[in-house]
Amino acid sequence: MKINNSKEFGEFVKAKRKKLGYTQKQICEVSGISASYISDLENGKTTIELGKAILLANLLGIDVELNERG
């Protein structure tokens, strides 16, 4: 799936978390990432920290892959 913006990324992360049956609180406890950060990411806030976003994605079993254009 191609993600084009932070809103799509957040929606994908949220859907995956819910599919796995995890609450934001459970993810906080396992990852050490704050609930406010997870909420911001899932709502597409553009000022998120990339390292935390990748950590959260990996924790949920989401592969983050970069491809060159052109």
mmJSON file of the N, C-alpha and C atoms, coordinates in Angstrom:
{"data_MODEL":{"atom_site":{
"group_PDB":["ATOM","ATOM","ATOM","ATOM","ATOM","ATOM","ATOM","ATOM","ATOM","ATOM","ATOM","ATOM","ATOM","ATOM","ATOM","ATOM","ATOM","ATOM","ATOM","ATOM","ATOM","ATOM","ATOM","ATOM","ATOM","ATOM","ATOM","ATOM","ATOM","ATOM","ATOM","ATOM","ATOM","ATOM","ATOM","ATOM","ATOM","ATOM","ATOM","ATOM","ATOM","ATOM","ATOM","ATOM","ATOM","ATOM","ATOM","ATOM","ATOM","ATOM","ATOM","ATOM","ATOM","ATOM","ATOM","ATOM","ATOM","ATOM","ATOM","ATOM","ATOM","ATOM","ATOM","ATOM","ATOM","ATOM","ATOM","ATOM","ATOM","ATOM","ATOM","ATOM","ATOM","ATOM","ATOM","ATOM","ATOM","ATOM","ATOM","ATOM","ATOM","ATOM","ATOM","ATOM","ATOM","ATOM","ATOM","ATOM","ATOM","ATOM","ATOM","ATOM","ATOM","ATOM","ATOM","ATOM","ATOM","ATOM","ATOM","ATOM","ATOM","ATOM","ATOM","ATOM","ATOM","ATOM","ATOM","ATOM","ATOM","ATOM","ATOM","ATOM","ATOM","ATOM","ATOM","ATOM","ATOM","ATOM","ATOM","ATOM","ATOM","ATOM","ATOM","ATOM","ATOM","ATOM","ATOM","ATOM","ATOM","ATOM","ATOM","ATOM","ATOM","ATOM","ATOM","ATOM","ATOM","ATOM","ATOM","ATOM","ATOM","ATOM","ATOM","ATOM","ATOM","ATOM","ATOM","ATOM","ATOM","ATOM","ATOM","ATOM","ATOM","ATOM","ATOM","ATOM","ATOM","ATOM","ATOM","ATOM","ATOM","ATOM","ATOM","ATOM","ATOM","ATOM","ATOM","ATOM","ATOM","ATOM","ATOM","ATOM","ATOM","ATOM","ATOM","ATOM","ATOM","ATOM","ATOM","ATOM","ATOM","ATOM","ATOM","ATOM","ATOM","ATOM","ATOM","ATOM","ATOM","ATOM","ATOM","ATOM","ATOM","ATOM","ATOM","ATOM","ATOM","ATOM","ATOM","ATOM","ATOM","ATOM","ATOM","ATOM","ATOM","ATOM","ATOM","ATOM","ATOM","ATOM"],
"id":[1,2,3,4,5,6,7,8,9,10,11,12,13,14,15,16,17,18,19,20,21,22,23,24,25,26,27,28,29,30,31,32,33,34,35,36,37,38,39,40,41,42,43,44,45,46,47,48,49,50,51,52,53,54,55,56,57,58,59,60,61,62,63,64,65,66,67,68,69,70,71,72,73,74,75,76,77,78,79,80,81,82,83,84,85,86,87,88,89,90,91,92,93,94,95,96,97,98,99,100,101,102,103,104,105,106,107,108,109,110,111,112,113,114,115,116,117,118,119,120,121,122,123,124,125,126,127,128,129,130,131,132,133,134,135,136,137,138,139,140,141,142,143,144,145,146,147,148,149,150,151,152,153,154,155,156,157,158,159,160,161,162,163,164,165,166,167,168,169,170,171,172,173,174,175,176,177,178,179,180,181,182,183,184,185,186,187,188,189,190,191,192,193,194,195,196,197,198,199,200,201,202,203,204,205,206,207,208,209,210],
"type_symbol":["N","C","C","N","C","C","N","C","C","N","C","C","N","C","C","N","C","C","N","C","C","N","C","C","N","C","C","N","C","C","N","C","C","N","C","C","N","C","C","N","C","C","N","C","C","N","C","C","N","C","C","N","C","C","N","C","C","N","C","C","N","C","C","N","C","C","N","C","C","N","C","C","N","C","C","N","C","C","N","C","C","N","C","C","N","C","C","N","C","C","N","C","C","N","C","C","N","C","C","N","C","C","N","C","C","N","C","C","N","C","C","N","C","C","N","C","C","N","C","C","N","C","C","N","C","C","N","C","C","N","C","C","N","C","C","N","C","C","N","C","C","N","C","C","N","C","C","N","C","C","N","C","C","N","C","C","N","C","C","N","C","C","N","C","C","N","C","C","N","C","C","N","C","C","N","C","C","N","C","C","N","C","C","N","C","C","N","C","C","N","C","C","N","C","C","N","C","C","N","C","C","N","C","C","N","C","C","N","C","C"],
"label_atom_id":["N","CA","C","N","CA","C","N","CA","C","N","CA","C","N","CA","C","N","CA","C","N","CA","C","N","CA","C","N","CA","C","N","CA","C","N","CA","C","N","CA","C","N","CA","C","N","CA","C","N","CA","C","N","CA","C","N","CA","C","N","CA","C","N","CA","C","N","CA","C","N","CA","C","N","CA","C","N","CA","C","N","CA","C","N","CA","C","N","CA","C","N","CA","C","N","CA","C","N","CA","C","N","CA","C","N","CA","C","N","CA","C","N","CA","C","N","CA","C","N","CA","C","N","CA","C","N","CA","C","N","CA","C","N","CA","C","N","CA","C","N","CA","C","N","CA","C","N","CA","C","N","CA","C","N","CA","C","N","CA","C","N","CA","C","N","CA","C","N","CA","C","N","CA","C","N","CA","C","N","CA","C","N","CA","C","N","CA","C","N","CA","C","N","CA","C","N","CA","C","N","CA","C","N","CA","C","N","CA","C","N","CA","C","N","CA","C","N","CA","C","N","CA","C","N","CA","C","N","CA","C","N","CA","C","N","CA","C","N","CA","C","N","CA","C"],
"label_alt_id":[null,null,null,null,null,null,null,null,null,null,null,null,null,null,null,null,null,null,null,null,null,null,null,null,null,null,null,null,null,null,null,null,null,null,null,null,null,null,null,null,null,null,null,null,null,null,null,null,null,null,null,null,null,null,null,null,null,null,null,null,null,null,null,null,null,null,null,null,null,null,null,null,null,null,null,null,null,null,null,null,null,null,null,null,null,null,null,null,null,null,null,null,null,null,null,null,null,null,null,null,null,null,null,null,null,null,null,null,null,null,null,null,null,null,null,null,null,null,null,null,null,null,null,null,null,null,null,null,null,null,null,null,null,null,null,null,null,null,null,null,null,null,null,null,null,null,null,null,null,null,null,null,null,null,null,null,null,null,null,null,null,null,null,null,null,null,null,null,null,null,null,null,null,null,null,null,null,null,null,null,null,null,null,null,null,null,null,null,null,null,null,null,null,null,null,null,null,null,null,null,null,null,null,null,null,null,null,null,null,null],
"label_comp_id":["MET","MET","MET","LYS","LYS","LYS","ILE","ILE","ILE","ASN","ASN","ASN","ASN","ASN","ASN","SER","SER","SER","LYS","LYS","LYS","GLU","GLU","GLU","PHE","PHE","PHE","GLY","GLY","GLY","GLU","GLU","GLU","PHE","PHE","PHE","VAL","VAL","VAL","LYS","LYS","LYS","ALA","ALA","ALA","LYS","LYS","LYS","ARG","ARG","ARG","LYS","LYS","LYS","LYS","LYS","LYS","LEU","LEU","LEU","GLY","GLY","GLY","TYR","TYR","TYR","THR","THR","THR","GLN","GLN","GLN","LYS","LYS","LYS","GLN","GLN","GLN","ILE","ILE","ILE","CYS","CYS","CYS","GLU","GLU","GLU","VAL","VAL","VAL","SER","SER","SER","GLY","GLY","GLY","ILE","ILE","ILE","SER","SER","SER","ALA","ALA","ALA","SER","SER","SER","TYR","TYR","TYR","ILE","ILE","ILE","SER","SER","SER","ASP","ASP","ASP","LEU","LEU","LEU","GLU","GLU","GLU","ASN","ASN","ASN","GLY","GLY","GLY","LYS","LYS","LYS","THR","THR","THR","THR","THR","THR","ILE","ILE","ILE","GLU","GLU","GLU","LEU","LEU","LEU","GLY","GLY","GLY","LYS","LYS","LYS","ALA","ALA","ALA","ILE","ILE","ILE","LEU","LEU","LEU","LEU","LEU","LEU","ALA","ALA","ALA","ASN","ASN","ASN","LEU","LEU","LEU","LEU","LEU","LEU","GLY","GLY","GLY","ILE","ILE","ILE","ASP","ASP","ASP","VAL","VAL","VAL","GLU","GLU","GLU","LEU","LEU","LEU","ASN","ASN","ASN","GLU","GLU","GLU","ARG","ARG","ARG","GLY","GLY","GLY"],
"label_asym_id":["A","A","A","A","A","A","A","A","A","A","A","A","A","A","A","A","A","A","A","A","A","A","A","A","A","A","A","A","A","A","A","A","A","A","A","A","A","A","A","A","A","A","A","A","A","A","A","A","A","A","A","A","A","A","A","A","A","A","A","A","A","A","A","A","A","A","A","A","A","A","A","A","A","A","A","A","A","A","A","A","A","A","A","A","A","A","A","A","A","A","A","A","A","A","A","A","A","A","A","A","A","A","A","A","A","A","A","A","A","A","A","A","A","A","A","A","A","A","A","A","A","A","A","A","A","A","A","A","A","A","A","A","A","A","A","A","A","A","A","A","A","A","A","A","A","A","A","A","A","A","A","A","A","A","A","A","A","A","A","A","A","A","A","A","A","A","A","A","A","A","A","A","A","A","A","A","A","A","A","A","A","A","A","A","A","A","A","A","A","A","A","A","A","A","A","A","A","A","A","A","A","A","A","A","A","A","A","A","A","A"],
"label_entity_id":["1","1","1","1","1","1","1","1","1","1","1","1","1","1","1","1","1","1","1","1","1","1","1","1","1","1","1","1","1","1","1","1","1","1","1","1","1","1","1","1","1","1","1","1","1","1","1","1","1","1","1","1","1","1","1","1","1","1","1","1","1","1","1","1","1","1","1","1","1","1","1","1","1","1","1","1","1","1","1","1","1","1","1","1","1","1","1","1","1","1","1","1","1","1","1","1","1","1","1","1","1","1","1","1","1","1","1","1","1","1","1","1","1","1","1","1","1","1","1","1","1","1","1","1","1","1","1","1","1","1","1","1","1","1","1","1","1","1","1","1","1","1","1","1","1","1","1","1","1","1","1","1","1","1","1","1","1","1","1","1","1","1","1","1","1","1","1","1","1","1","1","1","1","1","1","1","1","1","1","1","1","1","1","1","1","1","1","1","1","1","1","1","1","1","1","1","1","1","1","1","1","1","1","1","1","1","1","1","1","1"],
"label_seq_id":[1,1,1,2,2,2,3,3,3,4,4,4,5,5,5,6,6,6,7,7,7,8,8,8,9,9,9,10,10,10,11,11,11,12,12,12,13,13,13,14,14,14,15,15,15,16,16,16,17,17,17,18,18,18,19,19,19,20,20,20,21,21,21,22,22,22,23,23,23,24,24,24,25,25,25,26,26,26,27,27,27,28,28,28,29,29,29,30,30,30,31,31,31,32,32,32,33,33,33,34,34,34,35,35,35,36,36,36,37,37,37,38,38,38,39,39,39,40,40,40,41,41,41,42,42,42,43,43,43,44,44,44,45,45,45,46,46,46,47,47,47,48,48,48,49,49,49,50,50,50,51,51,51,52,52,52,53,53,53,54,54,54,55,55,55,56,56,56,57,57,57,58,58,58,59,59,59,60,60,60,61,61,61,62,62,62,63,63,63,64,64,64,65,65,65,66,66,66,67,67,67,68,68,68,69,69,69,70,70,70],
"pdbx_PDB_ins_code":[null,null,null,null,null,null,null,null,null,null,null,null,null,null,null,null,null,null,null,null,null,null,null,null,null,null,null,null,null,null,null,null,null,null,null,null,null,null,null,null,null,null,null,null,null,null,null,null,null,null,null,null,null,null,null,null,null,null,null,null,null,null,null,null,null,null,null,null,null,null,null,null,null,null,null,null,null,null,null,null,null,null,null,null,null,null,null,null,null,null,null,null,null,null,null,null,null,null,null,null,null,null,null,null,null,null,null,null,null,null,null,null,null,null,null,null,null,null,null,null,null,null,null,null,null,null,null,null,null,null,null,null,null,null,null,null,null,null,null,null,null,null,null,null,null,null,null,null,null,null,null,null,null,null,null,null,null,null,null,null,null,null,null,null,null,null,null,null,null,null,null,null,null,null,null,null,null,null,null,null,null,null,null,null,null,null,null,null,null,null,null,null,null,null,null,null,null,null,null,null,null,null,null,null,null,null,null,null,null,null],
"Cartn_x":[0.847,0.0,0.886,0.561,1.315,0.659,1.451,0.99,1.517,0.619,1.014,1.103,0.603,0.645,0.487,0.659,0.625,-0.755,-1.806,-3.167,-3.382,-2.953,-3.09,-2.249,-1.038,-0.177,-0.841,-1.357,-2.019,-3.234,-4.027,-5.208,-4.813,-3.739,-3.27,-2.792,-2.004,-1.505,-2.672,-3.629,-4.79,-5.582,-5.813,-6.563,-5.821,-4.516,-3.715,-3.777,-3.641,-3.697,-5.04,-6.109,-7.446,-7.652,-7.145,-7.259,-6.577,-5.456,-4.73,-5.361,-6.335,-7.052,-6.341,-5.443,-4.709,-5.33,-5.284,-5.666,-4.42,-4.633,-3.486,-2.718,-3.436,-2.792,-1.873,-2.315,-1.475,-0.205,-0.346,0.819,1.774,1.244,2.071,2.902,2.253,2.929,4.057,3.875,4.884,6.013,5.658,6.641,7.305,6.645,7.165,6.81,6.025,5.585,4.322,4.218,3.084,1.779,0.677,-0.649,-0.929,-0.476,-0.722,0.007,1.208,1.944,1.204,0.76,0.046,-1.231,-1.94,-3.153,-2.839,-1.805,-1.408,-1.061,-0.286,0.108,-1.114,-2.007,-3.184,-4.139,-4.066,-4.92,-4.232,-3.047,-2.373,-1.619,-1.326,-0.569,0.792,1.159,2.368,3.658,3.574,4.781,5.268,4.948,5.375,6.876,7.462,8.865,8.965,9.748,9.845,10.317,11.303,11.816,10.746,9.92,8.833,7.778,7.508,6.519,6.982,8.25,8.786,8.775,9.142,9.106,7.695,6.733,5.339,4.867,5.193,4.808,5.409,6.678,7.332,6.728,6.383,5.763,4.439,3.731,2.444,2.595,3.832,4.054,3.905,4.058,3.965,5.382,5.642,6.939,6.939,7.982,8.137,9.228,8.868,9.801,9.892,11.098,11.322,11.711,11.136,11.454,11.793,12.724,13.085,12.087,11.823,10.99,11.886,11.275,11.987,12.761],
"Cartn_y":[-1.179,0.0,1.234,2.158,3.407,4.436,5.019,6.058,7.393,8.363,9.639,10.797,10.605,11.713,11.182,12.074,11.67,11.19,11.732,11.293,9.839,9.471,8.083,7.14,7.581,6.76,6.54,7.609,7.511,6.608,6.733,5.877,4.414,4.144,2.771,2.196,2.977,2.538,2.265,3.17,3.009,1.752,1.542,0.359,-0.924,-0.927,-2.114,-2.366,-1.302,-1.453,-2.044,-1.513,-2.009,-3.442,-3.755,-5.118,-6.118,-5.7,-6.554,-6.575,-5.696,-5.663,-4.921,-4.001,-3.234,-1.862,-1.402,-0.028,0.848,2.146,3.058,2.896,2.697,2.54,1.322,0.225,-0.974,-0.737,-0.028,0.282,1.19,2.122,3.011,2.213,1.268,0.481,-0.368,-0.888,-1.747,-0.944,0.176,0.925,2.07,2.582,3.765,5.058,4.952,6.123,6.67,7.974,8.577,8.413,8.409,8.301,9.499,10.67,11.857,11.747,11.178,10.994,10.022,8.894,7.889,8.496,9.254,9.916,10.893,11.701,12.66,11.935,10.856,10.097,9.516,8.896,8.27,9.286,10.534,11.584,12.393,11.946,12.555,13.835,14.107,15.321,15.258,16.329,16.328,16.599,16.9,17.225,16.046,14.831,13.661,13.407,12.652,12.274,10.986,11.009,9.883,8.608,8.725,7.55,6.837,7.607,7.009,6.394,7.043,6.518,5.172,5.067,3.81,2.747,3.101,2.154,1.629,2.516,2.117,1.216,1.581,0.758,-0.64,-0.716,-2.02,-2.835,-2.187,-2.867,-3.512,-2.866,-3.382,-4.326,-4.6,-5.519,-4.882,-3.573,-2.851,-2.63,-3.104,-2.87,-1.495,-0.728,0.584,0.438,0.693,0.51,1.789,2.14,3.326,2.896,3.55,3.282,4.594,4.54,5.719,5.927,7.176,7.526,7.67,7.462,7.727,6.626],
"Cartn_z":[0.0,0.0,0.0,-0.847,-0.915,-0.008,0.869,1.793,1.269,1.103,0.526,1.509,2.726,3.681,5.109,6.067,7.473,7.907,7.305,7.653,7.262,6.064,5.614,6.473,6.834,7.684,9.036,9.624,10.919,10.888,9.844,9.709,9.578,8.847,8.679,10.004,10.751,12.057,13.009,13.04,13.921,13.564,12.278,11.836,12.223,12.062,12.409,13.907,14.71,16.172,16.581,16.024,16.372,15.891,14.706,14.174,15.108,15.697,16.633,18.022,18.254,19.524,20.642,20.284,21.29,21.5,22.736,23.032,22.948,22.866,22.895,24.203,25.298,26.603,26.618,26.038,26.002,25.192,24.084,23.262,24.032,24.793,25.624,26.615,27.27,28.3,27.726,26.539,25.919,25.289,24.671,23.889,24.637,25.663,26.338,25.612,24.55,23.79,24.448,24.581,25.28,24.494,25.231,24.621,23.718,24.115,23.297,21.96,21.969,20.722,19.808,20.363,19.566,18.986,19.79,19.321,18.195,18.371,17.328,16.034,16.138,14.957,14.255,15.017,14.435,13.814,14.268,13.721,12.622,12.214,11.078,11.357,12.615,12.933,12.235,11.596,10.771,11.546,12.811,13.575,14.416,13.997,14.756,14.584,15.484,15.389,14.585,13.533,12.625,13.324,14.2,14.896,15.699,16.386,17.165,16.25,15.122,14.175,13.629,13.29,12.776,13.858,15.081,16.2,16.409,16.424,16.618,15.48,14.251,13.104,13.22,13.553,13.697,14.825,15.909,17.041,16.637,15.723,15.249,14.058,13.658,12.552,11.184,11.119,9.848,9.326,8.116,7.489,6.846,7.114,6.496,5.447,4.213,3.099,2.291,1.911,1.093,-0.311,-1.293,-2.694,-3.385,-4.305,-5.077,-6.198,-6.475,-7.624,-8.849,-9.991,-11.231,-11.669],
"occupancy":[1.0,1.0,1.0,1.0,1.0,1.0,1.0,1.0,1.0,1.0,1.0,1.0,1.0,1.0,1.0,1.0,1.0,1.0,1.0,1.0,1.0,1.0,1.0,1.0,1.0,1.0,1.0,1.0,1.0,1.0,1.0,1.0,1.0,1.0,1.0,1.0,1.0,1.0,1.0,1.0,1.0,1.0,1.0,1.0,1.0,1.0,1.0,1.0,1.0,1.0,1.0,1.0,1.0,1.0,1.0,1.0,1.0,1.0,1.0,1.0,1.0,1.0,1.0,1.0,1.0,1.0,1.0,1.0,1.0,1.0,1.0,1.0,1.0,1.0,1.0,1.0,1.0,1.0,1.0,1.0,1.0,1.0,1.0,1.0,1.0,1.0,1.0,1.0,1.0,1.0,1.0,1.0,1.0,1.0,1.0,1.0,1.0,1.0,1.0,1.0,1.0,1.0,1.0,1.0,1.0,1.0,1.0,1.0,1.0,1.0,1.0,1.0,1.0,1.0,1.0,1.0,1.0,1.0,1.0,1.0,1.0,1.0,1.0,1.0,1.0,1.0,1.0,1.0,1.0,1.0,1.0,1.0,1.0,1.0,1.0,1.0,1.0,1.0,1.0,1.0,1.0,1.0,1.0,1.0,1.0,1.0,1.0,1.0,1.0,1.0,1.0,1.0,1.0,1.0,1.0,1.0,1.0,1.0,1.0,1.0,1.0,1.0,1.0,1.0,1.0,1.0,1.0,1.0,1.0,1.0,1.0,1.0,1.0,1.0,1.0,1.0,1.0,1.0,1.0,1.0,1.0,1.0,1.0,1.0,1.0,1.0,1.0,1.0,1.0,1.0,1.0,1.0,1.0,1.0,1.0,1.0,1.0,1.0,1.0,1.0,1.0,1.0,1.0,1.0,1.0,1.0,1.0,1.0,1.0,1.0],
"B_iso_or_equiv":[0.0,0.0,0.0,0.0,0.0,0.0,0.0,0.0,0.0,0.0,0.0,0.0,0.0,0.0,0.0,0.0,0.0,0.0,0.0,0.0,0.0,0.0,0.0,0.0,0.0,0.0,0.0,0.0,0.0,0.0,0.0,0.0,0.0,0.0,0.0,0.0,0.0,0.0,0.0,0.0,0.0,0.0,0.0,0.0,0.0,0.0,0.0,0.0,0.0,0.0,0.0,0.0,0.0,0.0,0.0,0.0,0.0,0.0,0.0,0.0,0.0,0.0,0.0,0.0,0.0,0.0,0.0,0.0,0.0,0.0,0.0,0.0,0.0,0.0,0.0,0.0,0.0,0.0,0.0,0.0,0.0,0.0,0.0,0.0,0.0,0.0,0.0,0.0,0.0,0.0,0.0,0.0,0.0,0.0,0.0,0.0,0.0,0.0,0.0,0.0,0.0,0.0,0.0,0.0,0.0,0.0,0.0,0.0,0.0,0.0,0.0,0.0,0.0,0.0,0.0,0.0,0.0,0.0,0.0,0.0,0.0,0.0,0.0,0.0,0.0,0.0,0.0,0.0,0.0,0.0,0.0,0.0,0.0,0.0,0.0,0.0,0.0,0.0,0.0,0.0,0.0,0.0,0.0,0.0,0.0,0.0,0.0,0.0,0.0,0.0,0.0,0.0,0.0,0.0,0.0,0.0,0.0,0.0,0.0,0.0,0.0,0.0,0.0,0.0,0.0,0.0,0.0,0.0,0.0,0.0,0.0,0.0,0.0,0.0,0.0,0.0,0.0,0.0,0.0,0.0,0.0,0.0,0.0,0.0,0.0,0.0,0.0,0.0,0.0,0.0,0.0,0.0,0.0,0.0,0.0,0.0,0.0,0.0,0.0,0.0,0.0,0.0,0.0,0.0,0.0,0.0,0.0,0.0,0.0,0.0],
"pdbx_formal_charge":[null,null,null,null,null,null,null,null,null,null,null,null,null,null,null,null,null,null,null,null,null,null,null,null,null,null,null,null,null,null,null,null,null,null,null,null,null,null,null,null,null,null,null,null,null,null,null,null,null,null,null,null,null,null,null,null,null,null,null,null,null,null,null,null,null,null,null,null,null,null,null,null,null,null,null,null,null,null,null,null,null,null,null,null,null,null,null,null,null,null,null,null,null,null,null,null,null,null,null,null,null,null,null,null,null,null,null,null,null,null,null,null,null,null,null,null,null,null,null,null,null,null,null,null,null,null,null,null,null,null,null,null,null,null,null,null,null,null,null,null,null,null,null,null,null,null,null,null,null,null,null,null,null,null,null,null,null,null,null,null,null,null,null,null,null,null,null,null,null,null,null,null,null,null,null,null,null,null,null,null,null,null,null,null,null,null,null,null,null,null,null,null,null,null,null,null,null,null,null,null,null,null,null,null,null,null,null,null,null,null],
"auth_seq_id":[1,1,1,2,2,2,3,3,3,4,4,4,5,5,5,6,6,6,7,7,7,8,8,8,9,9,9,10,10,10,11,11,11,12,12,12,13,13,13,14,14,14,15,15,15,16,16,16,17,17,17,18,18,18,19,19,19,20,20,20,21,21,21,22,22,22,23,23,23,24,24,24,25,25,25,26,26,26,27,27,27,28,28,28,29,29,29,30,30,30,31,31,31,32,32,32,33,33,33,34,34,34,35,35,35,36,36,36,37,37,37,38,38,38,39,39,39,40,40,40,41,41,41,42,42,42,43,43,43,44,44,44,45,45,45,46,46,46,47,47,47,48,48,48,49,49,49,50,50,50,51,51,51,52,52,52,53,53,53,54,54,54,55,55,55,56,56,56,57,57,57,58,58,58,59,59,59,60,60,60,61,61,61,62,62,62,63,63,63,64,64,64,65,65,65,66,66,66,67,67,67,68,68,68,69,69,69,70,70,70],
"auth_comp_id":["MET","MET","MET","LYS","LYS","LYS","ILE","ILE","ILE","ASN","ASN","ASN","ASN","ASN","ASN","SER","SER","SER","LYS","LYS","LYS","GLU","GLU","GLU","PHE","PHE","PHE","GLY","GLY","GLY","GLU","GLU","GLU","PHE","PHE","PHE","VAL","VAL","VAL","LYS","LYS","LYS","ALA","ALA","ALA","LYS","LYS","LYS","ARG","ARG","ARG","LYS","LYS","LYS","LYS","LYS","LYS","LEU","LEU","LEU","GLY","GLY","GLY","TYR","TYR","TYR","THR","THR","THR","GLN","GLN","GLN","LYS","LYS","LYS","GLN","GLN","GLN","ILE","ILE","ILE","CYS","CYS","CYS","GLU","GLU","GLU","VAL","VAL","VAL","SER","SER","SER","GLY","GLY","GLY","ILE","ILE","ILE","SER","SER","SER","ALA","ALA","ALA","SER","SER","SER","TYR","TYR","TYR","ILE","ILE","ILE","SER","SER","SER","ASP","ASP","ASP","LEU","LEU","LEU","GLU","GLU","GLU","ASN","ASN","ASN","GLY","GLY","GLY","LYS","LYS","LYS","THR","THR","THR","THR","THR","THR","ILE","ILE","ILE","GLU","GLU","GLU","LEU","LEU","LEU","GLY","GLY","GLY","LYS","LYS","LYS","ALA","ALA","ALA","ILE","ILE","ILE","LEU","LEU","LEU","LEU","LEU","LEU","ALA","ALA","ALA","ASN","ASN","ASN","LEU","LEU","LEU","LEU","LEU","LEU","GLY","GLY","GLY","ILE","ILE","ILE","ASP","ASP","ASP","VAL","VAL","VAL","GLU","GLU","GLU","LEU","LEU","LEU","ASN","ASN","ASN","GLU","GLU","GLU","ARG","ARG","ARG","GLY","GLY","GLY"],
"auth_asym_id":["A","A","A","A","A","A","A","A","A","A","A","A","A","A","A","A","A","A","A","A","A","A","A","A","A","A","A","A","A","A","A","A","A","A","A","A","A","A","A","A","A","A","A","A","A","A","A","A","A","A","A","A","A","A","A","A","A","A","A","A","A","A","A","A","A","A","A","A","A","A","A","A","A","A","A","A","A","A","A","A","A","A","A","A","A","A","A","A","A","A","A","A","A","A","A","A","A","A","A","A","A","A","A","A","A","A","A","A","A","A","A","A","A","A","A","A","A","A","A","A","A","A","A","A","A","A","A","A","A","A","A","A","A","A","A","A","A","A","A","A","A","A","A","A","A","A","A","A","A","A","A","A","A","A","A","A","A","A","A","A","A","A","A","A","A","A","A","A","A","A","A","A","A","A","A","A","A","A","A","A","A","A","A","A","A","A","A","A","A","A","A","A","A","A","A","A","A","A","A","A","A","A","A","A","A","A","A","A","A","A"],
"auth_atom_id":["N","CA","C","N","CA","C","N","CA","C","N","CA","C","N","CA","C","N","CA","C","N","CA","C","N","CA","C","N","CA","C","N","CA","C","N","CA","C","N","CA","C","N","CA","C","N","CA","C","N","CA","C","N","CA","C","N","CA","C","N","CA","C","N","CA","C","N","CA","C","N","CA","C","N","CA","C","N","CA","C","N","CA","C","N","CA","C","N","CA","C","N","CA","C","N","CA","C","N","CA","C","N","CA","C","N","CA","C","N","CA","C","N","CA","C","N","CA","C","N","CA","C","N","CA","C","N","CA","C","N","CA","C","N","CA","C","N","CA","C","N","CA","C","N","CA","C","N","CA","C","N","CA","C","N","CA","C","N","CA","C","N","CA","C","N","CA","C","N","CA","C","N","CA","C","N","CA","C","N","CA","C","N","CA","C","N","CA","C","N","CA","C","N","CA","C","N","CA","C","N","CA","C","N","CA","C","N","CA","C","N","CA","C","N","CA","C","N","CA","C","N","CA","C","N","CA","C","N","CA","C","N","CA","C","N","CA","C","N","CA","C","N","CA","C"],
"pdbx_PDB_model_num":[1,1,1,1,1,1,1,1,1,1,1,1,1,1,1,1,1,1,1,1,1,1,1,1,1,1,1,1,1,1,1,1,1,1,1,1,1,1,1,1,1,1,1,1,1,1,1,1,1,1,1,1,1,1,1,1,1,1,1,1,1,1,1,1,1,1,1,1,1,1,1,1,1,1,1,1,1,1,1,1,1,1,1,1,1,1,1,1,1,1,1,1,1,1,1,1,1,1,1,1,1,1,1,1,1,1,1,1,1,1,1,1,1,1,1,1,1,1,1,1,1,1,1,1,1,1,1,1,1,1,1,1,1,1,1,1,1,1,1,1,1,1,1,1,1,1,1,1,1,1,1,1,1,1,1,1,1,1,1,1,1,1,1,1,1,1,1,1,1,1,1,1,1,1,1,1,1,1,1,1,1,1,1,1,1,1,1,1,1,1,1,1,1,1,1,1,1,1,1,1,1,1,1,1,1,1,1,1,1,1]
}}}
